[in-house]
Amino acid sequence: MSALLPRYARMRHVPQMALILWRFARRTPWLPRVRPFYTDLYLMALITRRGWVKVLHDARGLAAFIARDGARIHALYVHPRAQRQGFARALVSDAQREQPYLTLYVVARNHPARAFYSAQGFVEHARGCGLGNDENLADIHMIWHNGRSQVK
């Protein structure tokens, strides 16, 4: 997957990222819709402006994105047409090269995401009842570290 080189997102990517997010939400029956669409657009524009978002493209356009503030991964989404092609792995590997440790929360019911993060070396650190996420869904705090650093 060395050909997949993440680039910082630009404002022009915000609508495409929102479509990937909304497509995931529509395909996930257990995920409640808690924000209006314009709020998602505003938040994506905000984190893009802050430089938190990196994207990957395929031949058809934007294929995947990761939103990360330092060591904290806030979001990782892949367009359905690009799933299982290494896009998520490339984005996480890029973050792992940049940080000595990474942390994230994953919804406990999201078994594919949990399996993916485990395969990337993340381990379960704690479980929560959902008080820290917008959907109030039980979540799992996962951590990865490179073995040379201390997790804070």
C-alpha positions in Angstrom: 0.0 0.0 0.0 3.0 2.3 -0.4 1.2 4.0 -3.3 -1.5 5.3 -0.9 -0.1 8.6 0.3 -2.4 10.6 2.7 -2.7 14.3 2.0 -4.2 17.0 4.2 -7.8 17.7 3.4 -8.9 21.0 1.7 -12.1 22.7 2.2 -13.3 21.4 -1.2 -13.2 17.9 0.3 -15.7 18.7 3.0 -18.9 17.8 1.0 -17.3 14.5 -0.2 -16.3 13.6 3.4 -19.8 14.4 4.6 -21.3 12.1 1.9 -19.0 9.2 3.1 -20.1 9.8 6.7 -23.8 10.0 5.8 -23.5 6.9 3.7 -22.1 5.0 6.6 -24.9 6.4 8.9 -27.6 5.3 6.5 -26.1 1.8 6.2 -25.8 1.4 10.0 -29.2 0.7 11.5 -28.1 0.8 15.1 -26.5 4.3 14.8 -29.0 7.0 15.8 -29.0 10.3 13.9 -28.3 12.9 16.5 -27.3 16.0 14.4 -28.7 17.8 11.4 -26.7 17.5 8.2 -25.6 21.2 8.3 -24.0 20.6 11.7 -21.9 17.7 10.3 -20.8 20.0 7.4 -19.9 22.8 9.9 -17.9 20.4 12.1 -16.1 18.9 9.1 -15.2 22.3 7.8 -13.9 23.3 11.3 -11.6 20.2 11.7 -10.4 20.5 8.1 -9.5 24.2 8.8 -7.6 23.1 11.9 -5.5 20.6 9.9 -6.9 17.5 11.6 -8.0 15.7 8.4 -6.1 13.6 5.9 -7.6 12.1 2.8 -6.9 9.4 0.3 -8.3 9.3 -3.3 -8.9 6.5 -5.8 -9.6 6.8 -9.5 -13.2 7.9 -8.8 -12.5 10.6 -6.2 -12.2 10.9 -2.4 -12.1 7.4 -1.0 -11.3 7.7 2.7 -10.5 10.2 5.5 -9.1 10.3 9.0 -9.7 13.1 11.5 -6.9 13.2 14.1 -5.9 15.8 16.7 -2.4 14.7 17.7 -2.6 11.3 19.2 -6.4 11.2 19.3 -8.2 9.7 16.3 -11.7 11.2 16.1 -13.0 9.6 12.9 -12.0 7.1 10.2 -14.3 6.5 7.3 -13.9 4.7 3.9 -16.3 5.0 1.0 -18.1 1.7 0.4 -16.6 1.3 -3.1 -13.1 1.6 -1.5 -13.5 -0.7 1.5 -11.1 -3.6 1.9 -8.5 -2.1 -0.4 -6.1 -0.8 2.3 -7.3 2.8 2.5 -8.0 2.7 6.3 -4.8 0.8 6.9 -2.8 3.4 5.0 -4.4 6.2 7.0 -3.7 4.5 10.4 -0.2 3.6 9.3 0.5 7.2 8.5 -0.8 8.3 11.9 1.4 5.6 13.5 4.5 6.9 11.8 3.7 10.4 13.1 2.9 9.6 16.7 4.4 7.4 19.3 1.0 6.4 20.6 -2.6 6.8 19.4 -5.9 6.7 21.2 -9.5 6.4 20.0 -13.0 5.4 21.1 -15.0 2.9 19.1 -18.7 2.1 19.5 -18.9 -1.3 21.2 -21.5 -2.5 18.6 -19.2 -1.7 15.7 -17.6 -5.1 15.5 -15.9 -4.5 12.1 -14.1 -1.4 13.4 -13.1 -3.1 16.6 -11.6 -6.0 14.6 -9.8 -3.6 12.2 -8.2 -1.5 15.0 -7.1 -4.7 16.8 -5.5 -5.9 13.6 -3.6 -2.5 13.5 -2.2 -3.2 17.0 -4.7 -1.3 19.1 -5.7 -2.8 22.5 -8.7 -2.3 24.6 -8.0 0.1 27.5 -11.4 0.7 29.0 -15.1 0.5 28.4 -17.6 3.3 28.7 -21.4 3.6 28.8 -21.5 6.2 26.0 -21.5 9.4 28.1 -18.6 10.7 26.0 -20.1 10.3 22.6 -23.0 12.1 20.8 -25.0 9.0 20.3 -24.8 7.8 23.9 -23.8 4.4 22.8 -21.5 2.1 24.8 -17.9 2.5 23.6 -14.5 1.1 24.0 -11.3 3.2 24.5 -8.5 1.6 22.5 -4.8 2.5 22.5 -1.9 1.8 20.3 1.8 2.6 21.1 5.0 1.9 19.3 6.6 0.0 22.2 9.2 2.7 22.7 6.8 5.2 24.3 4.8 5.5 27.5 1.1 5.9 27.0 -0.2 9.0 28.8 
